């Protein structure tokens, strides 16, 4: 079974876009999630990413990231509530706990934890969409002229990780299939075996790279920017017609985030009492962020305006 | 980087002189004083038992030996005029393509198109010519529909074609293939061989193909090179090879050639069409064996496994899919059953579900005495450095006795041969499932003959017979029809998750095109699948 975060080629705008455009778009939303603490803005960013993921066909990745992110968020809320006793609205006094000392559960600590958790969930969704929609080959090839050896290492690792995961699955199956009279397999022998197998695999993959000519010196014209590539949007060098849209949306999101900071759109204080700003700047930024989630929308092709002759009609020669 | 254009087109595709090579720390050389020349446009088949040096020769021809593996080398290798010892594999990539046995480790990119394009990109070809080359090679190999797929969603057969496309995209003069059909079903295997023949004829690519299942590719080859212990022991026409193999190494004979040698008919045939022509010319009129109907009748015995209405769903790229759809299958103790079907038909899934590795969505599996399953990679079972540590105690000793490894208790599993490692893995799966020396449950093997030569297959047939003789029901998933004919008394054919045929091996393996033995295709007689049965039918010529 494939990981929901594995890259899946699809003829959707986000997958067709060049890695730079996709990174600018997703990166802008991630920056907002890191910089802002206002729950409205964070929720809008999260919804925009969920929408973008859905439009890009990465629902599985988004669902998995939401599941992991919200679980993590819940954990953060619980830990923050137990560790931080600040805040005026005490919901429960739990007395002295070993290690924790006096534990007071406050609404403010819960709210602060929820904001941290929401931020973590939003960032995880952004990375999940990146992983499922941005072709790692194109990213690595774009990096190769800048750092050849690092790109080679990354190529090996990116290939070996799924292979090692498959090997680990097979080894686990084989361990379960051992007869009751065979020596049981502990984690250490299994890990040793996986490591040894991975080294063999690495040698095979390295041999393949060698045969493909990876060790050759790169000819200078190879990575010419903007050169036309394969006809179906496959070559790393090919630009997509959606690139400008993603660059523009990313730039607008970043500019709006900067302007929002200046205009107080990030108004939020957890302590001593929770204050959530919901002024016009916050609402406007939230709406803009929500709309940015439509960037991967693919417009339906326009219908032909000229009537098409039916089969029954004789065509005019 | 040497320029291929400077090497003349008239130069041999491959020229080897006095090549001797030993891997690092090896006691014996893997290649011994080997000389070989391949003219442009030749289709040569490399035959030989396991460990005879075939893979090493192919690796030397593409530059991996000695550049990647190290070791000591003497002699000269030229590929399309380039010195393969002086140049590395990367420099040779324009002149030679290499496809190894395991397609999974031959892909390095995420998508098919990127994988095929990679060698051209690394060579510095401009994007427009890369686009054209990728499109053309995809069309030639009938994989344009795969170009936008992620490589980890492809089947073994599809992946093998992608690896071949990546090797061919630079339009090399020479293509080297190391058992490319070992993981393919008969349909995909035949398609691949004829695809190579077409590329050889239309593109003029020289092909050097190492293969164990010679009956599959002998008819496509112009020339056969046989190797023994690192040296060439035969080099000539396919028909002459069969005559040579008759005396020198019977394990290299094809089933049709064996049929002809048993009946004394000459010349030995290089393929089914050739055999039929000869039989027509000799006016042979074979008759089916008389006691055919009694074959496969068994006395009632205990049930080893009973599968009823089994449905299994697996997640694929495009969502959940029913891989098994209402399977009913019963295997009795002592019964030897071959489970066959094309790649993706559900054979491995059925075995895994029976062994409890997969949960069915519906249906029942009853195995009163347990199931010992040996999966496709026996090495996965071997995690310790001493055989005795894998199988301690009396139960371990009993399991080792069953597979004939009782004397290897102190050996390191890594020092065992491929066949011995497979037996050890089987012993690990069997340990504790025996009652004294008797086996009462089901023993299931998944594709156990991958990469095996005929001699090792014969050993496995013997072992399966022994397991069944001890009371085990034996269920073997296999693509190898000749192997199935040798061990099975019953064949179950799966197609797209359902049982499409279930009957005596003699009936199932003689009634089709792809899932039929070579002898069955030659004689086209119901119930005749092995050379011995064919010889009996031919000796009955004229008897009424």
Interface residues (C-beta under 8 A of the other chain):
Chain A: X1 X2 X6 X7 X8 X9 X11 X135 X136 X137 X138 X141 X155 X158 X159 X162 X163 X166 X170 X171 X173 X174 X175 X176 X177 X178 X179 X180 X181 X182 X183 X185 X189 X190 X192 X193 X197 X201 X204 X205 X206 X207 X208 X209 X210 X211 X212 X213 X214 X215 X216 X217 X218 X219 X221 X222 X227 X228 X229 X230 X231 X232 X234 X235 X236 X237 X238
Chain B: X1 X62 X63 X64 X67 X68 X88 X89 X90 X91 X93 X94 X98 X100 X102 X104 X105 X106 X107 X108 X109 X110 X111 X113 X114 X117 X118 X119 X121 X122 X123 X124 X126 X127 X128 X130 X131 X134 X135 X147 X148 X149 X150 X152 X153 X166 X167 X314 X315 X317 X352 X355 X356 X357 X372 X373 X374 X375 X377 X379 X380 X381 X382 X383 X384 X389 X390 X391 X392 X393 X395 X396 X398 X399 X425 X428 X429 X430 X431 X432 X433 X434
